[in-house]
Amino acid sequence: MYAKKLYPLKLNPIYKEKVWGGRTLELLDRTLPGTSNTHIGESWELADLNQTSVSGGGGSPEHSLIANGEFSGQTISELIQSLGPAITGSLPLTDSNSFPLLVKFLDAKTNLSVQVHPSQKYADAHEDAFLKSECWYILHAEPGAVIYKGVKEGTTEGLFRQAIKSNTVEELLIKVPVNIGDCHYVPSGTCHALGQGILAAEVQTPSDTTFRVYDWGRTGRELHIDAAMQCMTLGPAETSKYEPNITTDGQYASRTQLITCKFFNLDRYIAKSNFTDPLTNNEPIVWMFLEGSGHFSCDASPHIAFEKGQTFLIPPNISNLTVEMSEGTTWLETTFPQAEPDTRIA
């Protein structure tokens, strides 16, 4: 019914100022709000949250706005309410009937707080907390950049609490050097932090519940030590089974499988010359363009241009949808485990 009406939906970013943020999002050809002294830490690319945490998203609801075509100015929430499965396919929505994904860019000019996200057990027992598992794809990394992922073997709750008091938490964290193109899965319960000098794409479950446990000596921001300790998985983060890092070279593009988990799949594509692809996705997909340009074409619109730094939600089963792009165009694609296997780049 809606196939001829629907088209790839360009999403307006929602910018968040953060004490640890900077202006590195300009590398994605973004015109950022404010001045050079305005610290933009996050760009929410796809958000459909009826509530956010005060310490994370600011406490108010956040719903991405559509930036193109007939639905321009409507929120993703409004489209889901009016069009239902035409937008979401067979995806199970959240308990509040929202899209089951939150997608961001993060600019860590300085270290993010050391933090823990709620486990499902904790979220089930606390109505204001929501499960949060996520991944980071590294877009830019200064020399020597690291992430912190997990705590060292033998760390106990008592040792960690003492380290907070003595300002020695870093000594207990596992430090992982990163380079452009690396991708890391961070399951709920992992003690972690994005280190300074990193620009990352973040794909996660639809939650911004964050328990800060250490803030590098910064003052004025609330810590949530007891809640974090209830959720924290002590020890190294065993995530290799979620990070296949398998590259397949196809006729028109290469595909690297970055993350495979029960909540979402994340792949990176790099287009070769003469890239043209008919898209026949039966579930929604999300594309974040990192380099290059091109355009979509479908019955609802013959030409929908895209370029570096833009994010699109592509509803399922769009009538006669094709995409063309320049050589070297690079994008991240988020799909869902219940979707049909992708055989386009086989």
N, C-alpha and C positions, 0 to 999 in steps of 0.2 A: 504493500500500500504506500509506504513512504520511500521506497527505493529510488524513485525518480526525483524525489524532492530533496534527498539528503546529499551531502557533499563533505569533503574533508574540512574539519572545523579548526580554524586558526584560533589560538587561545592568547588572551592578553595576560602578560605577566603581572604578578602581584609582588611588589618589592617590600622587603622587610629590612629596616635598619637594625644592625647588631653591633655591639661594642667591638667584636672581633672582625667585622667586615671591612671592605675596602672598595675599590673601583675596578677590580679585575674583570668583572663582567663585561667591561668595554671591549675585551678581546673577542667577544661574540658579536661585535658591531652593535651593541646596545647603547642607546642614549639614556643614561641613568638620571633619575630625579635628583634634585639638590645640587650642591656644589662639590668641589673636590674634597671638601671636609665632611661630606655626608657618607657615612660608612654603611654601604649596602652589603649585607651579609647573605641574604637569601632572595632568590627570585622563585616564587611559587608558580610553576608552569601549568600544572593541572591540580586543582584543589576543589573538593566538594565536601567541606566539613561544616556541620551545623554548629559545632562548638570547637574552640581552640583553647589551649592552656594559656593562662596569663603570661607565664614565663617563656612560652614558645611563640605561638602565633599572635599573642596579644589579648586573647580572651573573647574576641568577637567571631562570628561565623565568617568563613571564607569560601566563596564560590567563584570559580573562574568564569570570566566573561568571554563570550564568543566575539571574535573581532572581524568576521567576514561574512558576506552573503546575507541571505534572507533572515538568518537567525542572529545577526549582529546585534549586540547589546543585551541579549538574553544570557542568563547564567546556565552553566551545565546542569544545575539542579532543576531549573525550570524546564529545560529540554527533556530531562529524564522523566519529570512529572507528566509532561504533555505527550511524549513520544515513546516512553518506556523501552521495550526491547529493540525498537528501531535504533536506539542509541547504545544500549548495553548488551544486546544479544541475549545469551543465556547466562551471563555472569550473575552470580549471587551478589546482591547489593549489601551494604552494611545494614545494621539494625535500624538505622535512621533513613534507609532507602537512598543512600548516597553511593557515588561511584567508588569502587573498591581500590583506589590507588591515589597516592599523593606523589607528585613529581616536582623536583626543584633543581635549581642550580645553587651551589654554595660557593662563596668567596671567603676563604679563610686568610685574611691578611695577618692575623695572629691566631694562636691556638684557640680552638673551640674548647668549652669546658669539658672536663672528663665527666662522662655521663653514662647512664644506664637507662634502657627503655623497658617498659613493663612486659612481663611474661603474660601468657594467657591466664594462668592461675591467678596472678595478681589482679589483672584487669577484670576477671570474673567476680572478684571480691570487692572491687572498688568501682562504683559507677562512673566516676570522673576520670578513670584511666582506661587507655585503649592499647591493645597489643601493637607493638611497633618493631618490625624487622625491616631492614633497609640494605641498600648497596650503594657504593660510591664508584663512579667511573672517573678517572683522573684526566682532566682536560688540559691542565697546566700545572707544573710543579717547579718551584724554584730549586736550585741546586741544594741537595741535602734535605729535601722535604721528606717528612715521615707522617705516618698515621700511627695512632696508638690503638691496639686491638687485642683485648684480653689482658689478663694479669699473669705474672710468672707463677710457675709451678710451686706449690708449697705456701702460697699466700692464703692466709686465713682472714676471717672477718675482723678478728682482733688486731692482726698486723695492719690491715688496711685502715681501720679506724685510727690506729696510732700514727700511721703515715699522714693521714689528713691533719692531725693535730700538729705534727712536726714539720709539715710542709715538704714531705719527701715522697709523695705519691708517685712521682715520675719514676722513681727507682723500682717500683713494683709493676709498672706497665710494660707490656711487650711493644717495642718500637719497630715499625716495619717501614723501610725505605720505599718510596713510590716514584714512579716515572709516568709520563704521559702514556695513556692507553691501558694502564693497570686497572683492574676492577676487583673490588673486595665486597664480600657479603658480610653483613653485620647482623646476626640474628638477635632477637630480643634477649635480654639478660647479659649481653656482652658489655663489659666495661670498655669504653672506647672514646676516642677524640680525633677529630680531623686536625692535623698539624698545620702550622703557619706556612704560607706560601703556596697554597693549593687552591685551584679552581676545580670543582667537581660537579658532575651531574649525580643527583640522588633520586633513586626510585625506591618507594617504600609503601608499606601498608598505610591505610588512611588514618593516621594518628600523628599528633605532634606532642604526645605526652613524653616528657623528658625529665629525668631525675638527675639534676646536677649533683655530683659528689665532690668535685674539686674544681676550682676556678683559677688556678695559676696565680694566686695572690691578688686577683682583682677583688674589689670590694663593692658592696651595693647590690649584689645579685643573690637571690635566695639559693641556698643549698637544700638538698632533699636527701640527706645522708641515710636516714632510717629507711625511707622508701626504696632508695637505691640498693641498700644492703639486702632488703627482702627479695629483690629481683635479680641480684648479681649472680652470674655463673662464675665461680672462682676457678681460675686456671686459664690455660691458653684457649683461644677460640678455634675450634676444629671446624673449618668451613670449606676445605678443599673439595668436598663432594658437591658443593653448590657452585663451584667455579670451574667449569669444564675447560674454558679457554681453547676451544677447538675451532680452527679456521678451515672453511671450505671455499675453494676457489671455483666460482661458476663462470659462465660465458659472459655475463654482463655485470657481475659484482662479486666481491668476496664477502663472506659472512663469518663473523666470529661469535660463537656462542659464549657469552660472558657469565651469565648467572642463570641457574635453573633451580627454582625453589617452588614450594607449593602455593605461593602467593602470586608469583609473576615470573616471566622469563625475560631476560634482557640480552639482546644481540646488537652487534655493531656491523653496519654495512658500509662498504666503500664501492662506489659506482665505477665501472669501466666506461670506455667510450661507447656511444650509441646506446645508452641505457634507456630502455623502454620496457615497462612491466604492466600487464593487466593485473589489477588487484582484485582478488576474489575472497577477501577475508570474511569468515562467517562469524567472527567475534570482533569487538572493537580492538584497535591497536593504537599505540601512541608513538609518534615519530618526533624526535628532537634532532634538528639539523645542526651539525657542528661545523661543517664546511660546505661550500658550493651553493648551487641553486638549481631550480627547475620549476616544473609546474605539474599540477594534476589536471585531468579532464574527466568530466562525467556528464550524464544527461542534465543534471541540475545546473552545471556551469562548465563552459568549454575551456576555461583557462583560470586556474587558481595558482598564482605564483607563490613560491616559497624560497627562502634564502637562509643563510647561516644565522643561527641564533633564534630561530622560530620553532615553536612547538605546535603540533597538530594532533587532534583526536580524530581518528578515522572510523566512523561508525561502520557496522557490518553491512555487507550486501548492498553497497552503493551501486546503482545501475550504470553499467558501462564505464567503470572507473579505471583509468590508466594514469601512469606517472612517467614523465620524462625528466632526465636530469643530466647535468654536465659531468664530464669525467672528473673523478676525484671527490665528488659530493659524498660526504660522510654523515651518517645519521645513526642514532640509537633507536632501536625498536623495542617497545615493551608489548609483550603478548601475555596471554593467560593460559595456564596449564590445560584448561578444558577445551581450548580451541583446537581445530584440526591441525595435525603436524604440517609444518611449513616445508614445502618441497620446491620453492621457487629457485633457491640457490643450491641445487643438489649436484 
